[in-house]
């Protein structure tokens, strides 16, 4: 079955969401007004309400769209039957792909986690819990199977890997010197093999 072409209205919604994501990522959700999003999009504030009923709805679509795509990729990795090292590598690669596709949404997700306490954004807590289980579970399996060092503090290792990967959203720019695949490769080399030429 062939996919249907997107309508002009749907495409315009996508453009407006991308603009809103840029403004939210730059200024923060609470500090951003609907008028500022409309100004950035080059339209009147009233025109924005033709597409979205509120600023909250825009944020919801940005975050849920990003997380749905992230978990589609993660779930495919976790279901692939790979060894723990290969699973970790694939999760890192998938993470950088998402940073490349949704850099602003990643920045918002990291900055606005307090929204998880609101009923509409309760899925943020679910995603955080799934994220931790996926990464820490992979590390635990790696230690159990002898792929990773037995002396690892798994909680600390999880936080190190998580923060090392996702902080890249604060500086990564699509179209820069290195693409997402090359950055993932470099990160994995440093993470799994270290930066020293000799091992004591």
C-alpha positions as CSV (number, residue, x, y, z in Angstrom):
1,X,0.0,0.0,0.0
2,X,1.4,3.4,-1.0
3,X,1.4,6.2,1.5
4,X,-0.8,9.2,0.7
5,X,0.8,12.6,0.1
6,X,0.5,15.0,3.0
7,X,-2.0,17.8,2.5
8,X,-0.9,21.4,2.5
9,X,-2.6,21.9,5.9
10,X,-0.7,19.0,7.4
11,X,2.6,20.3,6.0
12,X,1.9,23.7,7.5
13,X,1.2,22.2,10.9
14,X,4.5,20.4,10.7
15,X,6.2,23.7,9.9
16,X,4.5,25.5,12.7
17,X,5.4,22.8,15.2
18,X,9.1,23.0,14.1
19,X,9.0,26.7,14.6
20,X,7.4,26.3,18.1
21,X,10.0,23.7,19.0
22,X,12.8,26.1,18.1
23,X,11.3,28.8,20.3
24,X,10.5,26.5,23.2
25,X,14.1,25.1,23.0
26,X,15.6,28.5,23.0
27,X,13.5,30.3,25.6
28,X,11.8,27.6,27.6
29,X,8.2,26.6,27.5
30,X,6.9,28.7,30.4
31,X,8.7,31.9,29.1
32,X,7.3,31.5,25.5
33,X,4.0,33.1,24.4
34,X,1.8,32.2,21.6
35,X,2.4,35.6,20.0
36,X,6.2,34.9,20.0
37,X,5.7,31.6,18.2
38,X,3.4,33.3,15.7
39,X,5.9,36.1,15.2
40,X,8.7,33.5,14.6
41,X,6.4,31.8,12.0
42,X,5.5,35.1,10.3
43,X,1.8,34.9,11.0
44,X,-0.8,36.5,13.3
45,X,-1.3,34.9,16.7
46,X,-5.0,34.3,15.8
47,X,-4.0,32.4,12.8
48,X,-2.0,29.9,15.0
49,X,-5.2,29.0,16.7
50,X,-6.6,27.7,13.4
51,X,-4.1,24.9,13.7
52,X,-3.7,24.4,17.5
53,X,-6.0,25.1,20.4
54,X,-3.2,26.1,22.8
55,X,0.5,26.4,23.4
56,X,0.2,23.2,25.5
57,X,-1.2,21.3,22.5
58,X,1.8,22.3,20.5
59,X,4.2,21.1,23.1
60,X,2.3,17.9,23.5
61,X,2.6,17.1,19.8
62,X,6.3,18.0,19.7
63,X,7.2,15.7,22.7
64,X,4.8,12.8,21.9
65,X,5.9,12.8,18.3
66,X,9.6,12.7,19.2
67,X,9.1,10.0,21.9
68,X,6.9,7.8,19.6
69,X,9.7,7.8,17.0
70,X,12.4,7.2,19.6
71,X,10.6,4.2,21.0
72,X,9.9,2.8,17.6
73,X,13.7,2.7,17.1
74,X,14.6,1.6,20.6
75,X,12.0,-1.2,20.6
76,X,13.4,-2.5,17.3
77,X,16.9,-2.6,18.8
78,X,15.7,-4.3,21.9
79,X,13.8,-6.9,20.0
80,X,16.6,-7.7,17.6
81,X,18.2,-10.4,19.8
82,X,21.6,-8.7,19.8
83,X,24.3,-9.2,22.4
84,X,24.7,-6.6,25.1
85,X,27.6,-4.7,23.5
86,X,25.8,-4.7,20.2
87,X,22.6,-3.6,21.8
88,X,24.4,-0.7,23.6
89,X,26.0,0.3,20.3
90,X,22.7,0.2,18.5
91,X,21.0,2.3,21.2
92,X,23.7,4.9,21.0
93,X,23.4,5.1,17.2
94,X,19.6,5.3,17.4
95,X,19.9,8.1,20.0
96,X,22.1,10.2,17.7
97,X,19.7,9.7,14.9
98,X,16.9,11.1,17.0
99,X,19.1,14.0,18.1
100,X,19.7,14.7,14.4
101,X,16.0,14.5,13.5
102,X,14.6,16.2,16.7
103,X,17.3,18.3,18.3
104,X,14.9,20.9,19.5
105,X,12.5,18.3,20.9
106,X,15.3,16.6,22.7
107,X,16.4,19.9,24.3
108,X,12.8,20.6,25.4
109,X,12.4,17.0,26.8
110,X,15.6,17.5,28.9
111,X,14.6,21.0,30.1
112,X,10.9,20.5,30.8
113,X,10.8,17.3,32.7
114,X,8.9,19.0,35.5
115,X,5.9,18.8,33.2
116,X,5.7,15.1,33.9
117,X,3.7,16.0,37.0
118,X,0.9,17.3,34.9
119,X,-1.8,14.8,33.8
120,X,-1.5,15.6,30.1
121,X,2.3,14.9,30.2
122,X,2.2,11.9,32.4
123,X,3.7,9.9,29.5
124,X,7.0,11.7,30.2
125,X,7.4,9.7,33.4
126,X,6.6,6.5,31.7
127,X,9.2,7.2,29.0
128,X,11.9,8.1,31.6
129,X,11.2,4.8,33.4
130,X,11.3,2.8,30.1
131,X,14.5,4.6,29.1
132,X,16.3,3.7,32.3
133,X,15.1,0.1,32.1
134,X,16.4,-0.3,28.6
135,X,19.8,1.2,29.2
136,X,20.5,-0.2,32.7
137,X,19.0,-3.6,31.7
138,X,21.5,-3.7,28.8
139,X,24.4,-2.9,31.1
140,X,23.3,-5.5,33.6
141,X,23.1,-8.2,30.9
142,X,26.5,-7.2,29.7
143,X,28.0,-7.7,33.1
144,X,26.2,-11.0,33.6
145,X,27.4,-12.3,30.2
146,X,31.0,-11.0,30.7
147,X,30.8,-8.4,28.0
148,X,31.2,-5.5,30.4
149,X,33.5,-5.2,33.5
150,X,32.1,-6.9,36.6
151,X,33.2,-4.1,38.9
152,X,31.0,-1.5,37.2
153,X,28.7,0.5,39.4
154,X,25.7,0.0,37.1
155,X,23.7,2.9,38.3
156,X,26.6,5.3,37.8
157,X,27.5,3.7,34.4
158,X,23.9,4.2,33.3
159,X,23.9,7.8,34.2
160,X,27.3,8.3,32.5
161,X,26.2,6.8,29.3
162,X,22.8,8.6,29.3
163,X,24.3,12.0,30.0
164,X,27.2,11.6,27.7
165,X,24.9,10.8,24.7
166,X,22.0,13.1,25.3
167,X,23.9,16.2,26.3
168,X,25.0,16.3,22.6
169,X,21.7,17.9,21.8
170,X,23.0,21.1,23.4
171,X,25.7,21.5,20.8
172,X,25.0,19.3,17.8
173,X,24.0,21.1,14.6
174,X,22.7,19.1,11.6
175,X,24.9,19.7,8.6
176,X,28.0,20.4,10.8
177,X,31.5,19.0,10.4
178,X,30.4,15.5,11.5
179,X,27.1,13.8,10.8
180,X,25.2,11.9,13.5
181,X,26.6,8.6,12.4
182,X,30.2,9.7,12.7
183,X,29.6,11.3,16.1
184,X,27.9,8.1,17.3
185,X,31.0,6.1,16.1
186,X,33.4,8.4,17.9
187,X,31.3,8.3,21.1
188,X,31.2,4.5,21.0
189,X,34.9,4.3,20.5
190,X,35.6,6.5,23.5
191,X,32.9,4.8,25.6
192,X,33.9,1.2,24.9
193,X,37.6,1.4,24.1
194,X,38.7,4.5,26.0
195,X,41.0,7.3,24.9
196,X,44.3,6.0,26.1
197,X,46.7,4.2,23.8
198,X,47.7,1.8,26.5
199,X,45.7,0.1,29.3
200,X,47.2,-0.2,32.7
